Amino acid sequence: MKLKKINAALALAATLAIASSVQAAQVEVLHYWTSGGEAKSVAELKKMMAAQGVEWKDFAVAGGGGENAMTALKARVISGSAPTAAQIKGPSIQEWGNEGVLANIDAAAVAGKWDANLPPVVSKIMKYKGHYVAAPINVHRVNWLWVNPQVLAKAGAKAPTNFDEFFIAADKIKQAGLIAVAHGGQPWQDATVFESVALGVGGAAFYKKALVQLDPASLTGPTMIKTFETLAKIKTYIDKNAAGRDWNLATAMVINGQAGMQFMGDWAKGEFTAAGKVPGKDFLCLAAPGTDKSFTFNIDSLTMFKVKSADEQKAQLMLAETVMSPQFQEVFNLNKGSIPARAGVARDKFDSCAIKSMDDMSATDKSGALVPSFAHGMAIDSAKAGAIQDVIAKFMNSDMAPKDAVQALAKAAKTK
């Protein structure tokens, strides 16, 4: 009888241990997806993890375009309590890899055939020393020009495909008493316009040499001088109240017909759709002038940090697999305005702008014109990117000559 009681007690203890182990399977995720569509997407990921028996511990840090989140992450890693995953992108993934704190998630990548489902230029960013350490969530195209067709019609202008046509349209819009270019005078927005101009003026090969490889001859040569000359001309079509304006307020100017065009990534599309506008009818999504055959990408990803227990490691791999699942990639990108990072996601729910983006990403992946966005932290390390961004902001807010700007650019590229 005593033996039966002991066995029953042991069985109960084992059951409780298993239950406790299931409850212990959790992931803590540091991110800065706190706006409407983004928060919806995170809630969906939390739900998908819960369905697999994994608890989601949210570590959301709003503000600063991710700067606040990175400050919080550094503090956690230094204290020896890194989260399971954090929203990190571009060269920063390699910087964290150098610290020896990232987890190898090759098991999830092999099971999900990531190498086959991701463009090589994307998978390379997700790896550290040949091993996957991050899972890509989406791809934003940065080199878009958003246009109000009613403003074009009122001005008697046509949608531009190159800079000659762009300036003809801008002149006509200005003559019609409207703002030709909606812009927010913030350094990252200035850099966003600059990189699209550099791509449109010089093409993808020049862009790579200048803004990815930081080749001194390309940074100071005639093509870069022409880039700054073009940027100087664009400045003349921006209204005097642009300083400090948030990007979404600039988008609103295009939506309400106050302005004709805006250089901005595809997150701007969320503002148009939230306002009930239809692509092709109420707004046009065009490749920035001269960049139709190129694609500047900005990728959000979850980078995985080393965790201690076997349960945590298993939950971490489940998180990586879920992030890369076609189901999650569909719902996240429908909410955010971006497109899936992986191949094989159904297109039927995506609009014409997203489908053009998908087609162009595929074509530029094959042609070699799929390039990382300098302005959005995908191309070079943060110190150099910040220094170059400062030069562009100074140029946008002063009478600096293009020949002086290129020299300052080359100097900034040497920042350590």
Buried (B, 14 or more C-beta within 10 A) or exposed (E): EEEEEEEEEEEEEEEEEEEEEEEEBBBBBBBBBEEEBBBBBBBBBBEBBEEEEBBBEEBBBEEEEBEEBBEBBEEBBEEEEBBBBBBBBBBBBBEBBEEEBBBBBBBBBEEBEBEEBBBEBBBEBBBBEEBBBBBBBBBBBBBBBBBBBEBBEBBEBEBBBEBEBBBEBBBBBBEBEBBBBBBBBBBBBBBBBBBBBBBBBBBBEBBBBBBBBBBBEBBBBEBBBBBBBBBBBBBEBBBEEBEEBEBBEBBBBBBEEBBBBBBBBBBBBBBBBEEEBEBEEBBBBBBBBBBBBBBBBBBBBBBBBBBEEEBBBBBBBBBBBBBBBBEBBBBBBBBBBBBBBBBEBEEEEBBEBBBBBBEBBBBBBEEEBBBBBBBBBBBBBBEBBBBBBBBBBBBBBEEBBBEBBBEBBBBBBEBE
